[in-house]
Amino acid sequence: MTGGISGGTVLGWDMGAALQLGAALGLSPLIIAELLPPIEAVMVRKINETMQAVTGHT
């Protein structure tokens, strides 16, 4: 899944790609739309925290 990166910070996931991936896996678009945003928020925050720890940027 691709994500938006700006200045070394992940901004979010490509939700169109996420919906297509979910459809390919046979998941309901309504379920994906309900569950993916909170998961995305946590993952983006954790990815950015990890990138900052590795690079030393704040």
HUFEN-V185884 format. One record per residue. N is the residue number from 1. RES is the residue in one letter. SS is DSSP state (A for helix, B for strand, O for the rest). PSI is psi in degrees with one decimal (NA if undefined). NEAR is the number of other ideal C-beta (glycine too) atoms within 12 Angstrom. Layout:
# HUFEN-V185884
n->N res->RES ss->SS psi->PSI near->NEAR
n->N res->RES ss->SS psi->PSI near->NEAR
This chain:
# HUFEN-V185884
n->1 res->M ss->O psi->137.3 near->21
n->2 res->T ss->O psi->158.8 near->15
n->3 res->G ss->B psi->159.9 near->20
n->4 res->G ss->B psi->128.0 near->20
n->5 res->I ss->B psi->132.6 near->16
n->6 res->S ss->B psi->115.4 near->11
n->7 res->G ss->O psi->33.4 near->12
n->8 res->G ss->O psi->8.9 near->17
n->9 res->T ss->B psi->130.9 near->20
n->10 res->V ss->B psi->127.8 near->25
n->11 res->L ss->B psi->-29.7 near->19
n->12 res->G ss->B psi->176.6 near->25
n->13 res->W ss->B psi->159.3 near->26
n->14 res->D ss->O psi->99.7 near->18
n->15 res->M ss->A psi->-29.6 near->22
n->16 res->G ss->A psi->-43.4 near->18
n->17 res->A ss->A psi->-38.8 near->19
n->18 res->A ss->A psi->-41.5 near->27
n->19 res->L ss->A psi->-39.1 near->23
n->20 res->Q ss->A psi->-41.5 near->16
n->21 res->L ss->A psi->-44.3 near->19
n->22 res->G ss->A psi->-41.7 near->24
n->23 res->A ss->A psi->-40.5 near->17
n->24 res->A ss->A psi->-28.9 near->12
n->25 res->L ss->O psi->-2.3 near->13
n->26 res->G ss->O psi->17.1 near->10
n->27 res->L ss->O psi->148.8 near->18
n->28 res->S ss->O psi->131.8 near->14
n->29 res->P ss->A psi->-32.5 near->20
n->30 res->L ss->A psi->-40.1 near->12
n->31 res->I ss->A psi->-43.5 near->16
n->32 res->I ss->A psi->-46.2 near->25
n->33 res->A ss->A psi->-30.0 near->19
n->34 res->E ss->A psi->-42.3 near->13
n->35 res->L ss->A psi->-30.2 near->18
n->36 res->L ss->A psi->-40.8 near->28
n->37 res->P ss->A psi->-45.2 near->17
n->38 res->P ss->A psi->-33.5 near->12
n->39 res->I ss->A psi->-44.0 near->21
n->40 res->E ss->A psi->-44.1 near->25
n->41 res->A ss->A psi->-44.2 near->17
n->42 res->V ss->A psi->-44.2 near->15
n->43 res->M ss->A psi->-42.7 near->20
n->44 res->V ss->A psi->-43.5 near->25
n->45 res->R ss->A psi->-45.4 near->18
n->46 res->K ss->A psi->-40.1 near->15
n->47 res->I ss->A psi->-44.6 near->24
n->48 res->N ss->A psi->-39.0 near->26
n->49 res->E ss->A psi->-42.7 near->17
n->50 res->T ss->A psi->-44.0 near->16
n->51 res->M ss->A psi->-39.6 near->20
n->52 res->Q ss->A psi->-38.9 near->17
n->53 res->A ss->A psi->-38.6 near->12
n->54 res->V ss->A psi->-42.4 near->11
n->55 res->T ss->A psi->-18.3 near->13
n->56 res->G ss->O psi->8.2 near->8
n->57 res->H ss->O psi->149.6 near->13
n->58 res->T ss->O psi->NA near->10
